Amino acid sequence: MDDAFQAASLTASQPAPQPALHSVADATERFDDPLPAQSIHFAVPPMRTLTWRVNASAALRVQAAQVWVTRARSPYDHWLQPGETLRLERGERIWLSTEAALPARVSITSAWQPPFAGVRRGMERLAAWLALLTLRRSREA
């Protein structure tokens, strides 16, 4: 038998390499952000403090320079390095500052909300409240 033929037959008889399996946790980490998303990019000037009230749950990401984050109702401060993120909850107030000589670049990313989403949510709450009021009155009668 020819050496080239033997090598080819040995290679053909070996099982094909299997692709690496990814765990479910890996998949959810890659796809945990709802799409579409909206991002706001801004700079934190040196030696100044900015305040922000979070309208929707979001992620704060630091792109350049170290940023100091203070959260309302939290005893802890956070020093975020470039590339680090911090999850923010809806309604939360934060203060941002930097001690770097140059402005710090920051972005806040949240799920996109259609126009008038707040009005729609308010109308849904009003309808639920009216339904509850009607139910209570019907029980009293």
C-alpha positions in Angstrom: 0.0 0.0 0.0 1.2 3.5 -0.8 2.1 5.7 2.2 -0.1 8.6 0.9 -3.0 6.2 0.6 -2.5 4.9 4.2 -2.3 8.5 5.6 -5.5 9.4 3.7 -7.4 6.3 5.0 -6.3 6.9 8.6 -7.4 10.5 8.4 -10.8 9.5 6.9 -11.4 7.0 9.6 -10.8 9.4 12.4 -13.9 11.2 13.7 -14.3 14.8 12.6 -13.6 17.3 15.4 -16.7 18.4 17.1 -17.5 22.2 17.4 -17.1 23.6 20.9 -20.3 23.6 22.8 -21.4 26.8 24.5 -23.3 26.7 27.7 -26.7 28.3 28.1 -25.1 30.9 30.4 -22.7 32.0 27.6 -25.6 32.5 25.2 -27.7 34.5 27.7 -24.7 36.7 28.5 -24.3 37.6 24.9 -28.0 38.2 24.3 -29.2 39.6 27.7 -29.6 43.1 26.4 -33.0 43.7 24.8 -32.9 45.0 21.2 -33.2 47.6 19.9 -31.3 49.7 22.3 -30.7 53.5 22.7 -27.4 54.9 24.0 -26.5 58.4 25.2 -22.9 59.3 25.0 -21.5 62.2 27.0 -18.4 63.6 28.7 -17.9 64.2 32.4 -15.8 67.4 32.7 -12.8 67.2 35.0 -13.3 68.3 38.6 -17.1 68.7 38.0 -20.1 66.6 39.2 -23.0 65.7 36.9 -26.3 64.3 38.1 -28.6 61.9 36.2 -32.0 60.5 36.9 -32.4 57.1 35.1 -35.7 57.0 33.2 -35.4 53.3 32.3 -33.2 50.4 33.5 -29.8 50.9 31.9 -26.2 50.1 31.8 -23.6 52.8 32.5 -20.3 52.1 30.6 -17.1 54.1 31.0 -15.0 54.5 27.8 -12.2 56.8 28.9 -10.8 57.9 32.3 -11.8 56.7 35.7 -15.3 57.8 36.9 -16.6 58.1 40.4 -20.3 57.1 40.6 -22.5 57.9 43.7 -26.0 56.4 43.9 -28.8 57.9 45.9 -29.9 55.7 48.8 -26.7 53.7 48.6 -23.9 53.9 51.2 -21.3 52.8 48.6 -19.5 54.8 45.9 -18.1 53.1 42.8 -14.9 53.9 41.0 -15.3 52.6 37.4 -12.3 52.0 35.1 -12.5 52.3 31.3 -14.5 49.3 30.0 -16.4 48.6 33.2 -20.2 48.8 33.4 -22.7 49.4 36.2 -26.3 48.3 36.0 -28.8 51.1 36.9 -32.4 50.8 37.9 -35.3 52.9 36.7 -35.9 55.9 38.9 -32.4 55.9 40.4 -30.4 59.1 40.7 -26.7 59.0 40.2 -23.8 61.5 40.4 -20.8 61.3 38.2 -17.4 62.9 38.5 -13.8 62.4 37.5 -10.5 63.5 38.9 -8.7 62.9 35.6 -7.1 65.9 33.8 -9.2 65.1 30.7 -13.0 64.6 30.4 -14.2 61.1 31.0 -16.4 59.6 28.2 -19.4 57.7 29.5 -22.5 56.1 27.8 -25.8 55.0 29.2 -27.6 52.3 27.3 -31.2 51.2 27.8 -33.9 49.4 25.8 -35.5 51.6 23.2 -38.9 52.8 24.2 -41.4 53.9 21.5 -42.7 57.5 21.7 -45.3 58.1 24.3 -44.5 54.9 26.1 -44.8 56.7 29.4 -48.3 58.0 28.5 -49.3 54.5 27.4 -48.1 53.1 30.7 -49.9 55.8 32.6 -53.2 55.1 30.8 -52.8 51.3 31.5 -52.3 52.1 35.2 -55.4 54.4 35.2 -57.5 51.7 33.5 -56.3 49.1 36.1 -57.2 51.5 38.9 -60.7 52.2 37.4 -61.3 48.5 37.0 -60.3 47.9 40.7 -62.6 50.8 41.8 -65.5 49.3 39.8 -64.9 45.9 41.3 -64.9 47.3 44.8 -68.1 49.2 44.2 -69.8 46.1 42.8 -68.9 44.1 45.9 -70.2 46.8 48.2 -73.6 46.9 46.4 
